[in-house]
């Protein structure tokens, strides 16, 4: 009897104990053999584990970009961790920790490897050239299996949206080069887009990396209502549903400060000797146009407000942001068997290194190849 009770107690205990969380799979990962291998318990292995542990637990950085090195000479390890610009710090560190565990398991001997989750990327190498340098290989793409409606109009909206985002992201600072926004598409759809670079790139390299990436849209995602291309130095994605945290998208970079100079104290003192009539004329000349301009702006605002209240499409555009982040059918569709993953080298081979002989024409995002 006592044995039966003990067995029952153990069964209940096993059921109630928290189950270990399954390690999520990468969207894609690469183990590179070009820069050599290392052995278990070697100095390089110890340095790699120390570096990745420190990187994935560093709470001093709140902008989602980590670029660290550890070790000396041939055993020096360099790593880059990049979280999507809208991801909060705790989620970022959790993603990087999952990356650390999985990537070293998938690539147990390679000195260079890279892996992508939806929210972060982790890359390490024995080469210091991974810092401050545009890298487009290895790369891969994924596409939504659903077709866009009114493809020509959809591509026009997408082209404008991505190019605006690229300009904003490449203008970012050394902590963040990220932009996300949306645009009204055909058929009352909203197109959501996101672009990002590793912020150690220069403005020119970030811009070039993203422009090069979106030229792959006709090959990877032609006529599709969603797609993404991810490279070590940059990535982009677009969908017809919100796939990022709308409330946590940082504002675009501030415009350059006004170059107009303010009058110095000497300039202000020099006007005191003028007559009162001149001063009064100057005041009238300034105040009257300003007053007229203010009245005109107020009238325009009243007109636009009344027009917006009568326009159902503008109200609908604002409420589009309240739809669920990902509908079940959208999620299943994105993960369907039609989801493709190809690296950039495969695309180059298929087009014979983008040979003019394979060129079919010119599309909205660049040349189209067969």
Buried (B, 14 or more C-beta within 10 A) or exposed (E): EEEEEEEEEEEEEEEEEEEEEEEEEBBBBBBBEEEEBBEEEEBBBBBBBEBBEEBBEBEEBEBBBBBBBBBEEEBBBBBBBBBBBBBBBEBBBBBBBBBBEBBBEBBBBBBBBBBBBBBBBBBBBBBEEBBEBBBBEBBBBBBBBBEBBEBEEBBBBBBBBBBBBBBBBBBBEEEBBBBBBBBBBBEEBBBBBBBBBBBBBBBEBBBBBBBBBBBBBBBBBBEBBBBBBBBBBBBBBBBBBBBBBBEEBEEBBEEEEEEEEEEEEEEEEEEEEEEEEEEEEEEEEEEEEEEEEEEEEEEEEEEEEEEEEEEEEEEEBEEBEEEEEBEEEBEEBBEEEEBBEBBBEEBEEBBEEBEEEBEEEEBBBBBBBE
